[in-house]
Amino acid sequence: MVGLKSAIGNRQSAIAHGLVPRAEARSRLLRAYAGHGLRSLFCWLRYWHANVPGIEAYVPAGGTILDLGCGHGVLTNYIALRGPRRHVIGLDLSEQRIAIARAAAPPNAEFQVQDVFQLSTPPCQTIIVADVLHHLRSLEEGDELLALCCKSLPDNGLLIVKEIGQRPWWKFQLTRPVDTVFYRGRVFFRSPAQFAALFDRLGLQATFVPLHSWRPLCHIMYLCRKRPPPL
Ligand SMILES: C[S@@+](CC[C@H](N)C(=O)[O-])C[C@H]1O[C@@H](n2cnc3c(N)ncnc32)[C@H](O)[C@@H]1O
């Protein structure tokens, strides 16, 4: 896997790209999710433990961004709040989660109830698949979804895959029951080596970014660029 720099890695370049300061975007996000009882708590915790700002830091400052399997839209809405020049589209199967996401959405975010396998994707430069692959019905469905993403992206388009890492061991052990309690059903985790092989097969140049640091669950991210075909 090869290196890829954050599009908006430091404060100065963030300002130059017209991004809203992190603290302001965070407080608007947390306020937007108030009023849903335990679900609000779930969404606030999601922002913190999945290191949502750590993912957003790698999202381009403008353009159309698709968030497949966006759940309650915490990441989707934060990306939109931080980047007014972004147009962010979140899709999820769950009507209930989409309703909460919509209620918290700024004007540059939109949400649709949609099966991502039935999707004809609008033109976009960036696709995000955050904690969706391991909740699909099989590893093969995950392969299929990533192949679909590759087909939809232009050459050099960015695919951000947020997943669960397997190191350190104790964090991985903690992640599995948490995932099973909150999202019922079997989970299908892959090792970084399995991901590397899959990305290579799909023509993606990928780099690995750990997101968890002092957080209790084992969050990691793969930043993948679609390679142009050889001349
Ligand atoms: C663990 S949640 C992740 C939510 C969100 N991406 C986040 O990072 O907070 C997984 C989501 O994938 C959605 N999902 C699973 N299969 C899907 C499909 N075929 N089409 C659309 N959404 C799907 C589920 O409804 C669920 O909300």
The ligand as a Gaussian input file, in Angstrom:
#p B3LYP/6-31G(d) Opt

LIG

0 1
 C      -22.678000       0.183000      11.387000
 S      -23.802000       1.124000      10.461000
 C      -22.705000       2.386000       9.878000
 C      -23.404000       3.698000       9.753000
 C      -22.548000       4.860000       9.254000
 N      -21.853000       4.561000       8.034000
 C      -21.604000       5.371000      10.297000
 O      -20.392000       5.313000      10.051000
 O      -22.051000       5.834000      11.358000
 C      -24.081000       0.137000       9.001000
 C      -25.223000       0.699000       8.155000
 O      -25.233000       0.045000       6.881000
 C      -26.579000       0.000000       6.443000
 N      -26.723000      -0.981000       5.356000
 C      -26.444000      -2.308000       5.403000
 N      -26.722000      -2.872000       4.192000
 C      -27.164000      -1.870000       3.378000
 C      -27.618000      -1.807000       2.033000
 N      -27.671000      -2.916000       1.272000
 N      -28.010000      -0.626000       1.534000
 C      -27.982000       0.495000       2.305000
 N      -27.557000       0.501000       3.589000
 C      -27.162000      -0.665000       4.133000
 C      -27.348000      -0.362000       7.720000
 O      -28.717000      -0.029000       7.599000
 C      -26.602000       0.462000       8.774000
 O      -27.219000       1.705000       9.014000

